[in-house]
Amino acid sequence: MNIRGNKRADAAAKLAFYLPITNMKLLGHELISRVSKFCLDEWQDIWNCCQENKLHSVYSTVGSITHSRNISCHDTMLINRL
């Protein structure tokens, strides 16, 4: 509830119900990688509009940050804040 864009997503899903079904010749793992790339590209477009954000100068590319699994969530938060 009260999530920005939820109503638009629901409306788009309802409209998609009436679209014809197509036979896609795309494997599941290919679909997942393409959807992931699309989401990262959309996220990058949004992030590029926030260049005055202090973090943008540190992390200009979304999805490029990896943290060690040995670091706690609290320590990861501290590193990001630094």
C-alpha positions as CSV (number, residue, x, y, z in Angstrom):
1,M,0.0,0.0,0.0
2,N,1.0,3.6,-0.7
3,I,3.9,2.5,-2.9
4,R,4.7,5.1,-5.6
5,G,3.8,3.7,-9.0
6,N,1.7,0.8,-7.7
7,K,-1.5,1.9,-9.3
8,R,0.2,2.4,-12.6
9,A,1.8,-1.0,-12.4
10,D,-1.6,-2.6,-11.6
11,A,-3.3,-0.8,-14.5
12,A,-0.5,-1.9,-16.9
13,A,-0.9,-5.5,-15.7
14,K,-4.6,-5.4,-16.2
15,L,-4.2,-4.0,-19.7
16,A,-1.6,-6.7,-20.5
17,F,-4.2,-9.4,-19.7
18,Y,-6.0,-8.5,-22.9
19,L,-3.0,-8.6,-25.2
20,P,-2.5,-11.6,-27.5
21,I,-0.1,-14.3,-26.3
22,T,2.9,-14.6,-28.4
23,N,5.2,-17.6,-28.8
24,M,8.6,-16.3,-27.5
25,K,11.6,-18.3,-28.4
26,L,13.6,-17.1,-25.4
27,L,15.0,-19.3,-22.7
28,G,14.3,-18.5,-19.1
29,H,17.8,-17.5,-18.2
30,E,18.0,-15.2,-21.2
31,L,14.8,-13.5,-20.2
32,I,16.1,-13.0,-16.6
33,S,19.3,-11.5,-17.9
34,R,17.5,-9.2,-20.3
35,V,15.0,-8.0,-17.6
36,S,17.9,-7.4,-15.2
37,K,19.8,-5.4,-17.8
38,F,16.6,-3.4,-18.6
39,C,16.1,-2.6,-14.9
40,L,19.7,-1.6,-14.4
41,D,19.5,0.7,-17.5
42,E,16.3,2.3,-16.1
43,W,17.9,2.7,-12.7
44,Q,21.0,4.2,-14.3
45,D,18.9,6.8,-16.2
46,I,17.3,7.8,-12.9
47,W,20.6,7.9,-11.1
48,N,22.2,10.1,-13.9
49,C,19.6,12.7,-13.2
50,C,20.9,13.0,-9.6
51,Q,24.4,14.2,-10.4
52,E,24.3,16.8,-7.6
53,N,23.9,13.9,-5.1
54,K,27.2,13.4,-3.2
55,L,27.1,9.7,-3.8
56,H,26.9,10.1,-7.5
57,S,30.5,11.3,-7.6
58,V,31.6,8.2,-5.7
59,Y,29.3,5.7,-7.4
60,S,28.5,6.9,-10.9
61,T,27.4,3.5,-12.1
62,V,24.5,1.6,-10.4
63,G,24.9,-2.0,-9.6
64,S,28.7,-1.8,-9.7
65,I,29.3,-1.9,-5.9
66,T,30.1,-5.2,-4.3
67,H,30.7,-5.8,-0.6
68,S,32.4,-8.7,1.1
69,R,30.0,-11.2,2.6
70,N,32.2,-11.1,5.7
71,I,31.1,-7.6,6.5
72,S,28.0,-7.0,8.6
73,C,25.1,-4.9,7.4
74,H,26.0,-2.3,10.0
75,D,29.6,-2.1,8.8
76,T,28.5,-1.9,5.1
77,M,26.2,1.0,6.0
78,L,29.1,2.8,7.7
79,I,31.4,2.2,4.7
80,N,28.7,3.6,2.4
81,R,28.2,6.7,4.6
82,L,31.9,7.3,4.7
